[in-house]
Amino acid sequence: MAKAVGLLEVLGYSVALAAMDQACKAAEVRIEAMDCNNPSSGDKASIPVVIQVKFTGNISDVRIALDVARQEACKYIADEEIVTKLISNYAPGLENLLGIGKVKLP
C-alpha cells in the first residue's frame, strides 16, 4: 500500500486542532509535524497565524482526512482560507522533511 502525505493549512491554531481531531477520528493517519507562519495579510488578518499540519497514511485515508479536515475548518473560517494538498506515493527521502516544523510534537 502506497504511503501518502496530506497537507492542511488554515488560519488559527485552534482551527487546525479541531480540523485534525476530526480527521484523525475519520481516518487512519499519523500527524508528523505542525508549522506556523504569519499570514500574507500580516496584522490585517482576522487570525494572525497560519498553521500547516503534515500527516501521513495510505492514499484513501489521507484523502478522507483532508476532506473531513476541510469540512471541520469551514465551520470556523472561510473555505478560501483553507489549503489542502495530497501527495500520493511520495518520493524516497521526503519522510526526512516531514518532521520539520516550529511546533514540536511529543
C-alpha positions as CSV (number, residue, x, y, z in Angstrom):
1,M,0.0,0.0,0.0
2,A,1.5,3.4,-1.0
3,K,2.1,5.9,1.7
4,A,0.7,9.4,1.1
5,V,1.3,12.8,2.7
6,G,-1.6,15.2,3.5
7,L,-1.0,18.9,4.0
8,L,-3.6,21.1,5.7
9,E,-3.1,24.8,6.0
10,V,-5.5,27.0,7.9
11,L,-5.7,30.3,9.8
12,G,-5.6,29.7,13.6
13,Y,-4.1,27.0,15.8
14,S,-7.4,26.1,17.3
15,V,-8.9,25.7,13.8
16,A,-6.1,23.3,12.9
17,L,-6.6,21.3,16.1
18,A,-10.3,21.0,15.6
19,A,-9.9,20.0,11.9
20,M,-7.2,17.4,12.7
21,D,-9.1,16.0,15.6
22,Q,-12.0,15.1,13.3
23,A,-9.6,14.0,10.5
24,C,-7.8,11.6,12.9
25,K,-11.2,10.2,14.1
26,A,-12.4,9.6,10.5
27,A,-9.2,8.1,9.0
28,E,-6.1,6.2,10.0
29,V,-3.5,9.0,9.7
30,R,-0.4,10.0,11.7
31,I,0.4,13.6,12.3
32,E,4.1,14.1,11.5
33,A,4.5,17.8,12.2
34,M,2.9,21.2,12.6
35,D,4.3,24.5,11.5
36,C,3.2,28.1,11.9
37,N,3.8,31.3,9.9
38,N,2.4,34.8,9.6
39,P,-0.5,35.2,7.2
40,S,0.3,37.1,3.9
41,S,-2.0,39.9,5.1
42,G,0.1,40.3,8.2
43,D,-1.5,42.3,11.1
44,K,-4.7,42.9,9.0
45,A,-5.6,39.2,9.1
46,S,-8.6,38.2,11.2
47,I,-6.5,35.4,12.7
48,P,-2.8,36.3,13.0
49,V,-1.3,32.8,12.4
50,V,-1.2,30.3,9.7
51,I,-0.9,26.6,10.8
52,Q,0.2,23.8,8.5
53,V,-0.2,20.2,9.5
54,K,1.7,17.4,7.8
55,F,0.3,13.9,8.2
56,T,0.7,10.5,6.5
57,G,-1.3,7.4,5.8
58,N,-2.4,5.4,2.9
59,I,-3.8,7.3,0.0
60,S,-7.5,6.7,0.7
61,D,-7.1,7.5,4.4
62,V,-5.2,10.7,3.7
63,R,-7.9,11.7,1.1
64,I,-10.7,11.1,3.7
65,A,-8.7,13.0,6.4
66,L,-8.3,16.0,4.1
67,D,-12.0,16.1,3.2
68,V,-13.0,15.8,6.8
69,A,-10.5,18.4,8.0
70,R,-11.7,20.9,5.3
71,Q,-15.3,20.4,6.4
72,E,-14.5,21.0,10.0
73,A,-12.3,24.0,9.3
74,C,-15.1,25.6,7.2
75,K,-17.2,25.8,10.4
76,Y,-14.7,28.4,11.7
77,I,-13.1,30.1,8.7
78,A,-13.9,30.7,5.0
79,D,-13.2,28.0,2.5
80,E,-10.7,30.2,0.6
81,E,-8.6,30.4,3.8
82,I,-8.1,26.6,3.7
83,V,-5.4,24.9,1.7
84,T,-5.3,21.1,1.3
85,K,-2.8,19.0,-0.7
86,L,-2.5,15.3,-1.2
87,I,0.9,13.9,-2.2
88,S,0.3,10.3,-3.2
89,N,3.2,7.8,-3.2
90,Y,5.8,10.4,-2.2
91,A,9.5,10.3,-3.3
92,P,12.1,8.5,-1.2
93,G,13.8,10.8,1.2
94,L,10.7,13.1,1.7
95,E,10.0,11.5,5.0
96,N,13.2,13.2,6.4
97,L,11.5,16.5,5.8
98,L,8.1,15.7,7.3
99,G,9.1,16.1,10.9
100,I,10.5,19.6,10.5
101,G,8.3,22.3,12.0
102,K,8.2,25.0,14.6
103,V,5.6,23.2,16.8
104,K,7.3,20.2,18.4
105,L,5.3,17.0,18.8
106,P,6.0,14.5,21.6
